[in-house]
Amino acid sequence: AAMRESRIKKTKTVCTYCGVGCSFDVWTKDRKILKVEPQMEAPANGISTCIKGKFGWDFVNSEERLTKPLIREGDSFREAEWEEALALIEGKFREAKDTYGPDSMAFISSSKCTNEESYLMQKLARGVIGTNNVDNCSRYCQTPATVGLFRTVGYGGDSGSITDIEQAELVIVVGSNTSESHPVLATRVKRSHKLKGQKLIVSDLRKHEMADRADLFIQPRAGTDLVWLSAVTKYIVEQGWADESFLSNRVNGLDDYVKSLEKYTMEYAEQVTGLPKEMMIQVAEAVHEADTTSVLWAMGVTQHSGGSDTSTAISNLLLITGNYGKPGAGSYPLRGHNNVQGASDFGSMPDRFPGYEKVADDAVRAKYEKGWGVKIPADPGLNNHEMVSGIHAGDVKVMYLKGEDMGLVDSNLNYVHEAFEKLDFFVVQDIFLSKTAQYADVVLPAAPSFEKEGTFTNTERRIQRLYQVFEPLGDSKPDWQIIMEVANRLGAGWTYNHPSEIMAEAASLMPLYAGVTYDRLSGYNSLQWPVASDGTDSPLLFLDEFPFPDGKARLFPVEWTKPLEYEEEYDLHVNNGRLLEHFHEGNMTYKSKGITSKTPSVFLEVSPELAAERGLEDGTVVRLTSPHGSVKVPCLVTDRVKGKEVYLPMNDSDEGAINYLTSSHADKDTDTPAYKEISAKMEILKTK
Ligand code: SF4
C-alpha cells in the first residue's frame, strides 16, 4: 500500500489557458491526473477555477501528442531522431543567414510558453542570428492596449490587481465577454456587483452574460467605442467633473487634449454610435458619482483599425477623472493567453528588448551586447503581420515558430497559407501537429506546461512559478531546451541547466524584473512587476508617479477611424470571440474529453429577426462568404445578437474557422488584425 501511495504526487502549477493566471495543485498517479485542487493561498483565484482549469488537461496525455521530431518527405512527414532534425535545421539556418542575411529569417515566440522560453527565442533571433524579426501572438490581440497605455501612463499592463477590480465602485466592461473569456475574474466582478453594490456598465455588440447582469448595457455600432468614450469624457469636462487636482499635479497635455475633444459632441456621438444621448450621459454620471472606476477591455476594442486609439481613449477618460494610482481604480486590458503579458515582457517584440526597453536605444543595446557578448542590429525588425507580407515579397525565407497556430489564428488565412508554402524552410515547434505544423519542413515535439518548469506572468503583472508534474512525453522536450540546442548548433555556447538560470540572467538585464528570483517565487509566492532588486513588488501602479522623465502622465489626443467598409452584398456583420469551454483554435481543449463531452462544436449565432427573414432555424447549415474566403456552420437562433449582427465563436479549427473570413486589414498603429471588422453574405446549404 505504501508503494502505491508513494506514486501519488501533488504538484503546484499555473493554468495554461487564460490570462487570469489561476494556480492550483494537481494530484497525479504516474501519468494519470487524479484531480485539480485550487488552494486558498493561490493569489489570483483562491479556491476557484473554471471548467478549463479543472477539466481541460486530457490533452497532455493525448495520443495525438508529438513525441518525435518530424521531417517532411513530399506531402507527408517521417519520424526522425533529434540529431538528424537539428542537423538539418543548423544547415538550413546557416545557409539562409550566409546567403540572404539575418533579416531573411523570422522568429515567432509563444504566449503559451514560459517567460524564460520567450527570453531565449528573442535572444536566439537577436544575439545568435542577428535580426530583430521576432514577435508573438499578442500582436493578434493585446498590442493595441499596450500602445494605448504606453502613450498615456507609461506601463503596458493592468494598472492594479484583480483585488482592485473587486473593490471598484464602478466597473465598466468594454468589448470583453469576461464571463467566458476570463471566467474566474468575471466571478469576482459578479460577486462584488451582487454583494457589495458595485455598479456595472457593459458596452458590447452582443448581449452576453455580463451584459445581462449590468446596471446599464449599451450596444454601440461596431467599431465606434472611441466616439462614445470621447463624448462621455467631453461631457465630464464640461460639467466641471474632471479631477482638477489630479490633473494639475500629475498629468500633462490637458489643453491640447480638451481641444481635441471638440468634435465629440453628444449629437455627433449619437449619429456615429447609434446610442441615445441619455445613455451616454448616464455613463458620465456613473463615473462622476463613483469614487473609483476600473475599466476592463479586450478584443472588442483592440481588434479594430483604430484599436490602439480606442485603448488610448479609455486611458484618457481614466486620467481626466483621476482614476489611476488609487485602490479600486485603473485600466485593465484583459490578457488572453496565460502568458501574453510575459511573452511581451520578455522581448518577443520587433522593437523592444525584455522589459520594453527600445531596440533603437544605443545605451540599451550596448547593455545587451555586453551582457550577451554579441552585436545586435539597431533597426527594429518585422512584426508577424509584416513577416507574412515579407514572405510574399520574397524577403523572408526562413521561419522558426513555436507554440503558435498562426495558420489558424492569423487573419486572412488563405493569404497566410500561401505564404507558408513560399517559405524556403519552415520549422514549427509544438505539442501537436497543428494546422501551421502541416506546412512545416521540420516539426519539433515540445512539452506542455505540465512537463516543465518556468514562470508565467498573468494579466495583473503577477509572476508565478510552475513546477513539473510529468516527465516530457516520448522524445518531446521543454521549449527552452530545444531553443538552446538550436542556438548551440549555431555556436551560441549557452549552458543553462534550469529555467531559474535563464531568469537570473534576464533579471540582471531588465529593470522591470530586477528582483525576481525563483526563491522569491517558491510555492504559491508571486511578485507583480516592476520588482525592485530588494524584491519589493508593485500590486498597484502609479501611486506616486508615472514612469516618464517628469513623473507625469500624458493625455493623448486621438481621432476616430472608421471601420473597414464593404460592398453592399456583404450585408451581415460577423462578430467573433471565445466560448467558455474552448480555448482559441481549440488545439488543447478539443483534445480534452472532459470538455468535448460538453461542447462538441461551434455554431453561428443569428438574431430572431434575421432567422425570420431568411428562414433559419437552430441547426440550419449556412455558408458565410466574405471577399477573402468562406466558412460552413450550423445556426443557433438567439436574442444575444440583434438585427444583421451574427456571432461566430473563434474556436473551430476546421471549415468553420473564422479567419477564412477576415482580411489583412489591421490597426493602423500596431498591425493587429482588425478581426472584428468582417462583413459577409449568407447562403443556406442545408435546412435541418
Ligand atoms: Fe485557467 Fe483562466 Fe479558467 Fe483560471 S479562469 S482556470 S486561468 S482558464
Boltz pocket constraint, residues with backbone or C-beta under 6 A from the ligand:
constraints:
  - pocket:
      binder: B
      contacts: [[A, 15], [A, 16], [A, 17], [A, 18], [A, 19], [A, 20], [A, 21], [A, 22], [A, 45], [A, 48], [A, 49], [A, 50], [A, 51], [A, 52], [A, 53], [A, 54], [A, 181], [A, 182], [A, 183], [A, 184], [A, 185]]
      max_distance: 6.0
